[in-house]
């Protein structure tokens, strides 16, 4: 098995020649029969001219080497960007802080980005304050919390047994997340707190870029981490960690990565944004539509230009085939989804409000914001609906949704201030 590890530094996007070869392989690949009609459309170009013509035809889009960058990558590889009159120029980034800075200073037009990162920047708690835009969701589910092999050897294999070990071993336990206001930090904190561990008082929490998680665990820099795939599965393959819980078991169908930009970019380039979203919606639909397409996607994004790992690190969990590294295997119907009839992609106001409620819970926000007003400004619901209509994606009836999380708490977005204050363990 060839175990490659990604470089920490940013790499050059896939060269045009390499991209064309990949595209040709895909079009002629056995697994793409279902996508044939889709690819046939890619040569037409939805807009030649007129008022809907994209204001900016070449879009620089950043991504981090993670499985959930797949719909952005496949929109480019399948030529769906060209169908909508734009060209994606993909830029592989080294860290979420780098993505944040490049979005803010205009080096990137848009990015595959952590939901909570954009809200952190919006509120001035995750970097310099700037008005940001959530254009659409890119995926639900598919992250995991990993505990080190050293901990599992001592019997810490889930939240309850970890809490027990932390009470008996009087030392500092270190956990890693990928960005202080991001999704992984919030899933980690929520899970620890649900087991009586206060992440702000009972543990040390550090920030590590996703591709560096496994290497850091190997050398003993942390007891556990929360990150996106394929790095949870990679830790098992490399024998350095075990999966304690998947994030879909914390919150089924939780929001995860989004397509984000500055609000200024979205306002100045609505046609560009609409075209970009429509292309990515079609790519997400293509990925979710068959196992053959998922398999082809895994083959493409495993390449050095993208995630830089072995295909087998990616392809199991995107099919819902899980193992925990301790001999347990299971099929998970709530694996990573990229479309799910548009339910993945709609920028629910309640999702944005949830991240603010957790930022408030953990003392990152010092007071309650006007939750609904902020979410309504950040999440570009009207623009998204236009892109959904263009790509024939179903649109949910309400911008709020109801979810029950692992501790039984129900979140519906209706009283975020009370919800944020309701937790027993908080900052």
C-alpha positions as semicolon CSV with decimal commas, in nm:
position;residue;x (nm);y (nm);z (nm)
1;X;0,000;0,000;0,000
2;X;0,147;0,334;-0,096
3;X;0,106;0,577;0,194
4;X;0,184;0,929;0,081
5;X;0,154;1,226;0,307
6;X;0,070;1,571;0,175
7;X;0,320;1,849;0,178
8;X;0,254;2,124;0,429
9;X;0,309;2,399;0,176
10;X;0,070;2,514;-0,094
11;X;0,110;2,339;-0,429
12;X;0,052;2,448;-0,785
13;X;-0,296;2,374;-0,924
14;X;-0,327;2,092;-1,178
15;X;-0,176;2,192;-1,511
16;X;-0,414;2,231;-1,803
17;X;-0,266;1,930;-1,987
18;X;-0,298;1,706;-1,681
19;X;-0,655;1,826;-1,628
20;X;-0,750;1,752;-1,990
21;X;-0,605;1,399;-1,965
22;X;-0,803;1,341;-1,644
23;X;-1,117;1,473;-1,810
24;X;-1,073;1,246;-2,112
25;X;-1,016;0,946;-1,884
26;X;-1,331;1,028;-1,692
27;X;-1,546;1,075;-1,999
28;X;-1,434;0,737;-2,134
29;X;-1,422;0,568;-1,792
30;X;-1,647;0,273;-1,726
31;X;-1,806;0,432;-1,422
32;X;-1,932;0,741;-1,602
33;X;-2,222;0,602;-1,801
34;X;-2,468;0,774;-1,570
35;X;-2,288;1,103;-1,615
36;X;-2,267;1,082;-1,992
37;X;-2,560;1,311;-2,066
38;X;-2,429;1,557;-1,808
39;X;-2,090;1,567;-1,979
40;X;-2,253;1,609;-2,316
41;X;-2,404;1,933;-2,194
42;X;-2,071;2,066;-2,074
43;X;-1,967;2,181;-2,419
44;X;-2,273;2,402;-2,479
45;X;-2,227;2,694;-2,243
46;X;-2,541;2,810;-2,069
47;X;-2,466;3,178;-2,121
48;X;-2,312;3,328;-2,428
49;X;-2,409;3,686;-2,354
50;X;-2,683;3,904;-2,209
51;X;-2,761;4,026;-1,858
52;X;-2,682;3,688;-1,702
53;X;-2,328;3,678;-1,841
54;X;-2,077;3,617;-1,559
55;X;-1,903;3,941;-1,460
56;X;-1,580;3,749;-1,403
57;X;-1,530;3,437;-1,614
58;X;-1,216;3,301;-1,447
59;X;-1,271;3,224;-1,078
60;X;-0,985;3,141;-0,841
61;X;-1,118;2,893;-0,585
62;X;-0,917;2,774;-0,286
63;X;-0,946;2,430;-0,129
64;X;-0,784;2,227;0,148
65;X;-0,680;1,863;0,081
66;X;-0,991;1,693;0,217
67;X;-1,248;1,453;0,070
68;X;-1,516;1,722;0,097
69;X;-1,347;1,945;-0,162
70;X;-1,473;1,688;-0,416
71;X;-1,770;1,873;-0,566
72;X;-1,557;2,181;-0,635
73;X;-1,284;1,968;-0,795
74;X;-1,525;1,753;-0,997
75;X;-1,712;2,057;-1,129
76;X;-1,380;2,158;-1,288
77;X;-1,269;1,809;-1,397
78;X;-1,608;1,729;-1,555
79;X;-1,617;2,066;-1,734
80;X;-1,936;2,176;-1,559
81;X;-1,783;2,518;-1,492
82;X;-1,760;2,577;-1,869
83;X;-2,123;2,473;-1,912
84;X;-2,216;2,778;-1,704
85;X;-1,974;3,014;-1,878
86;X;-1,696;3,023;-1,618
87;X;-1,358;2,861;-1,562
88;X;-1,247;2,737;-1,219
89;X;-0,881;2,794;-1,135
90;X;-0,827;2,569;-0,833
91;X;-0,569;2,660;-0,571
92;X;-0,455;2,403;-0,313
93;X;-0,401;2,573;0,023
94;X;-0,197;2,467;0,327
95;X;-0,418;2,581;0,617
96;X;-0,756;2,730;0,701
97;X;-0,587;3,047;0,826
98;X;-0,428;3,077;0,481
99;X;-0,769;3,036;0,314
100;X;-0,914;3,305;0,544
101;X;-0,635;3,551;0,464
102;X;-0,644;3,492;0,088
103;X;-1,023;3,535;0,076
104;X;-0,999;3,856;0,278
105;X;-0,726;4,012;0,064
106;X;-0,870;3,904;-0,271
107;X;-0,606;3,644;-0,365
108;X;-0,895;3,396;-0,379
109;X;-1,239;3,477;-0,520
110;X;-1,409;3,191;-0,334
111;X;-1,316;2,882;-0,137
112;X;-1,412;2,543;0,003
113;X;-1,416;2,659;0,363
114;X;-1,526;2,576;0,718
115;X;-1,874;2,709;0,798
116;X;-1,765;2,838;1,139
117;X;-1,456;3,007;0,994
118;X;-1,667;3,246;0,785
119;X;-1,881;3,332;1,088
120;X;-1,567;3,385;1,297
121;X;-1,439;3,639;1,044
122;X;-1,784;3,799;1,016
123;X;-1,792;3,852;1,395
124;X;-1,426;3,955;1,426
125;X;-1,335;3,658;1,650
126;X;-1,157;3,437;1,395
127;X;-0,940;3,701;1,233
128;X;-0,983;4,060;1,126
129;X;-1,354;4,147;1,100
130;X;-1,488;4,143;0,745
131;X;-1,831;4,088;0,593
132;X;-1,843;3,737;0,449
133;X;-2,084;3,532;0,237
134;X;-2,194;3,170;0,267
135;X;-2,301;3,094;-0,091
136;X;-2,400;2,728;-0,043
137;X;-2,327;2,413;0,157
138;X;-2,079;2,170;0,003
139;X;-2,133;1,864;0,221
140;X;-2,302;1,715;0,526
141;X;-2,144;1,458;0,760
142;X;-1,819;1,270;0,707
143;X;-1,580;1,404;0,974
144;X;-1,456;1,210;1,276
145;X;-1,292;1,236;1,617
146;X;-0,980;1,023;1,644
147;X;-0,812;0,911;1,968
148;X;-0,447;0,804;1,973
149;X;-0,351;0,437;1,980
150;X;-0,185;0,503;2,317
151;X;-0,522;0,612;2,460
152;X;-0,714;0,321;2,306
153;X;-0,454;0,079;2,449
154;X;-0,548;0,219;2,793
155;X;-0,919;0,164;2,726
156;X;-1,018;0,513;2,604
157;X;-1,215;0,427;2,290
158;X;-1,520;0,658;2,316
159;X;-1,639;0,962;2,509
160;X;-1,732;0,785;2,831
161;X;-1,408;0,584;2,857
162;X;-1,202;0,892;2,764
163;X;-1,367;1,091;3,045
164;X;-1,289;0,809;3,289
165;X;-0,922;0,795;3,183
166;X;-0,889;1,176;3,207
167;X;-1,018;1,162;3,566
168;X;-0,768;0,893;3,667
169;X;-0,462;1,014;3,474
170;X;-0,373;1,348;3,627
171;X;-0,196;1,506;3,332
172;X;-0,271;1,758;3,058
173;X;-0,459;1,604;2,767
174;X;-0,412;1,771;2,429
175;X;-0,671;1,771;2,150
176;X;-0,641;1,925;1,805
177;X;-0,894;2,097;1,582
178;X;-0,840;2,274;1,251
179;X;-0,947;2,636;1,318
180;X;-1,060;2,801;1,646
181;X;-1,412;2,898;1,527
182;X;-1,445;2,618;1,270
183;X;-1,664;2,312;1,247
184;X;-1,408;2,067;1,388
185;X;-1,351;2,276;1,699
186;X;-1,728;2,290;1,758
187;X;-1,780;1,914;1,705
188;X;-1,487;1,836;1,938
189;X;-1,610;2,074;2,210
190;X;-1,969;1,952;2,184
191;X;-1,863;1,587;2,215
192;X;-1,624;1,645;2,505
193;X;-1,885;1,850;2,693
194;X;-2,153;1,586;2,636
195;X;-1,925;1,352;2,836
196;X;-1,863;1,598;3,117
197;X;-1,529;1,731;2,990
198;X;-1,498;2,110;2,967
199;X;-1,269;2,171;2,666
200;X;-1,180;2,518;2,798
201;X;-1,073;2,399;3,144
202;X;-1,003;2,026;3,140
203;X;-0,788;1,998;2,828
204;X;-0,539;2,181;2,609
205;X;-0,671;2,250;2,258
206;X;-0,436;2,324;1,969
207;X;-0,489;2,417;1,602
208;X;-0,333;2,192;1,334
209;X;-0,395;2,201;0,955
210;X;-0,588;1,893;0,834
211;X;-0,311;1,728;0,626
212;X;-0,070;1,748;0,924
213;X;-0,297;1,575;1,179
214;X;-0,181;1,215;1,128
215;X;0,191;1,303;1,131
216;X;0,143;1,506;1,451
217;X;-0,040;1,218;1,620
218;X;0,234;0,977;1,510
219;X;0,499;1,179;1,699
220;X;0,279;1,216;2,008
221;X;0,178;1,582;1,981
222;X;-0,187;1,514;2,069
223;X;-0,417;1,264;2,239
224;X;-0,699;1,316;1,994
225;X;-0,814;1,526;1,700
226;X;-1,121;1,619;1,501
227;X;-1,073;1,656;1,127
228;X;-1,234;1,586;0,791
229;X;-1,173;1,272;0,590
230;X;-0,960;1,110;0,468
231;X;-0,742;1,189;0,769
232;X;-0,955;0,999;1,025
233;X;-0,936;0,682;0,815
234;X;-0,570;0,749;0,733
235;X;-0,490;0,743;1,109
236;X;-0,640;0,392;1,126
237;X;-0,456;0,274;0,812
238;X;-0,129;0,402;0,957
239;X;-0,194;0,242;1,295
240;X;-0,170;0,566;1,495
241;X;-0,532;0,622;1,599
242;X;-0,887;0,491;1,629
243;X;-1,224;0,649;1,547
244;X;-1,404;0,734;1,873
245;X;-1,711;0,886;1,702
246;X;-1,815;1,016;1,362
247;X;-1,956;1,366;1,343
248;X;-2,283;1,236;1,195
249;X;-2,329;1,058;1,529
250;X;-2,292;1,396;1,702
251;X;-2,540;1,566;1,465
252;X;-2,692;1,371;1,178
253;X;-2,671;1,563;0,849
254;X;-2,479;1,847;1,012
255;X;-2,354;2,138;0,800
256;X;-1,982;2,117;0,727
257;X;-1,787;2,288;0,447
258;X;-1,942;2,571;0,249
259;X;-1,860;2,763;-0,064
260;X;-1,761;3,100;0,077
261;X;-1,650;3,441;-0,042
262;X;-1,641;3,795;0,088
263;X;-1,977;3,970;0,079
264;X;-1,818;4,230;-0,148
265;X;-1,729;3,963;-0,407
266;X;-2,082;3,816;-0,398
267;X;-2,242;4,160;-0,441
268;X;-2,016;4,265;-0,728
269;X;-2,030;3,929;-0,910
270;X;-2,379;3,779;-0,864
271;X;-2,384;3,615;-1,209
272;X;-2,039;3,467;-1,152
273;X;-2,147;3,331;-0,813
274;X;-2,468;3,188;-0,958
275;X;-2,276;3,010;-1,236
276;X;-2,017;2,877;-0,989
277;X;-2,288;2,743;-0,757
278;X;-2,487;2,582;-1,039
279;X;-2,176;2,399;-1,162
280;X;-2,094;2,273;-0,811
281;X;-2,456;2,169;-0,750
282;X;-2,443;1,955;-1,064
283;X;-2,110;1,806;-0,956
284;X;-2,250;1,720;-0,611
285;X;-2,551;1,556;-0,774
286;X;-2,319;1,359;-1,003
287;X;-2,108;1,233;-0,707
288;X;-2,411;1,128;-0,502
289;X;-2,587;0,959;-0,794
290;X;-2,391;0,631;-0,803
291;X;-2,123;0,422;-0,636
292;X;-1,935;0,419;-0,968
293;X;-1,922;0,799;-0,967
294;X;-1,805;0,805;-0,605
295;X;-1,532;0,558;-0,698
296;X;-1,421;0,772;-0,992
297;X;-1,426;1,082;-0,772
298;X;-1,202;0,909;-0,516
299;X;-0,959;0,819;-0,794
300;X;-0,943;1,180;-0,915
301;X;-0,912;1,359;-0,581
302;X;-0,652;1,114;-0,440
303;X;-0,403;1,262;-0,690
304;X;-0,111;1,473;-0,573
305;X;-0,276;1,787;-0,716
306;X;-0,565;1,747;-0,472
307;X;-0,569;1,536;-0,152
308;X;-0,238;1,356;-0,214
309;X;-0,312;1,020;-0,053
310;X;-0,397;0,667;-0,164
311;X;-0,739;0,607;-0,319
312;X;-0,819;0,346;-0,053
313;X;-0,787;0,615;0,217
314;X;-1,081;0,794;0,052
315;X;-1,309;0,540;-0,112
316;X;-1,432;0,337;0,188
317;X;-1,592;0,609;0,400
318;X;-1,750;0,793;0,107
319;X;-1,938;0,468;0,036
320;X;-2,044;0,453;0,403
321;X;-1,812;0,162;0,487
322;X;-1,661;0,236;0,827
323;X;-1,414;0,069;1,061
324;X;-1,298;0,205;1,396
325;X;-0,946;0,060;1,406
326;X;-1,039;-0,183;1,685
327;X;-1,204;-0,453;1,475
328;X;-1,552;-0,302;1,452
329;X;-1,693;-0,241;1,101
330;X;-2,029;-0,098;1,002
331;X;-2,227;0,050;0,714
332;X;-2,334;0,408;0,781
333;X;-2,628;0,546;0,583
334;X;-2,539;0,896;0,707
335;X;-2,197;0,912;0,540
336;X;-2,065;1,218;0,359
337;X;-2,327;1,361;0,122
338;X;-2,265;1,626;-0,143
339;X;-2,623;1,682;-0,270
340;X;-2,901;1,467;-0,119
341;X;-3,168;1,632;-0,338
342;X;-3,034;1,977;-0,250
343;X;-3,076;1,936;0,127
344;X;-2,697;1,947;0,165
345;X;-2,655;2,269;-0,027
346;X;-2,926;2,506;0,092
347;X;-2,769;2,777;0,318
348;X;-3,010;2,735;0,611
349;X;-3,017;3,039;0,837
350;X;-3,047;2,806;1,136
351;X;-2,713;2,643;1,048
352;X;-2,533;2,977;1,054
353;X;-2,704;3,069;1,380
354;X;-2,596;2,740;1,540
355;X;-2,229;2,822;1,493
356;X;-2,281;3,161;1,657
357;X;-2,464;2,992;1,947
358;X;-2,160;2,771;2,005
359;X;-1,919;3,063;1,972
360;X;-2,127;3,230;2,242
361;X;-2,138;2,913;2,453
362;X;-1,758;2,886;2,458
363;X;-1,694;3,253;2,527
364;X;-1,557;3,333;2,181
365;X;-1,846;3,580;2,147
366;X;-1,865;3,792;2,461
367;X;-2,232;3,877;2,413
368;X;-2,527;3,750;2,211
369;X;-2,540;3,888;1,856
370;X;-2,861;3,949;1,665
371;X;-2,847;3,589;1,547
372;X;-3,112;3,604;1,276
373;X;-2,994;3,938;1,135
374;X;-2,633;3,820;1,107
375;X;-2,728;3,486;0,948
376;X;-2,959;3,663;0,702
377;X;-2,673;3,893;0,599
378;X;-2,412;3,618;0,563
379;X;-2,612;3,333;0,407
380;X;-2,699;3,428;0,050
381;X;-3,035;3,254;0,034
382;X;-3,183;3,453;-0,258
383;X;-2,875;3,408;-0,477
384;X;-2,860;3,038;-0,389
385;X;-3,226;2,990;-0,492
386;X;-3,145;3,134;-0,835
387;X;-2,852;2,890;-0,877
388;X;-3,072;2,602;-0,757
389;X;-3,341;2,693;-1,009
390;X;-3,079;2,714;-1,284
391;X;-2,944;2,367;-1,200
392;X;-3,290;2,219;-1,131
393;X;-3,206;2,158;-0,764
394;X;-3,501;2,124;-0,522
395;X;-3,535;2,409;-0,269
396;X;-3,651;2,344;0,092
397;X;-3,967;2,525;0,209
398;X;-3,810;2,694;0,513
399;X;-3,473;2,861;0,579
400;X;-3,480;2,700;0,926
401;X;-3,445;2,329;1,001
402;X;-3,486;2,120;1,317
403;X;-3,220;1,879;1,440
404;X;-3,167;1,664;1,748
405;X;-2,805;1,637;1,859
406;X;-2,629;1,356;2,046
407;X;-2,716;1,488;2,394
408;X;-3,087;1,510;2,311
409;X;-3,082;1,889;2,270
410;X;-3,309;2,005;1,988
411;X;-3,197;2,293;1,767
412;X;-3,451;2,472;1,548
413;X;-3,308;2,823;1,524
414;X;-3,610;2,981;1,696
415;X;-3,452;3,099;2,025
416;X;-3,074;3,099;1,976
417;X;-2,999;3,313;2,283
418;X;-3,179;3,071;2,517
419;X;-3,022;2,773;2,338
420;X;-2,667;2,913;2,378
421;X;-2,731;2,969;2,752
422;X;-2,896;2,630;2,810
423;X;-2,583;2,414;2,823
424;X;-2,459;2,296;3,161
425;X;-2,096;2,294;3,046
426;X;-1,988;2,620;2,887
427;X;-1,711;2,877;2,916
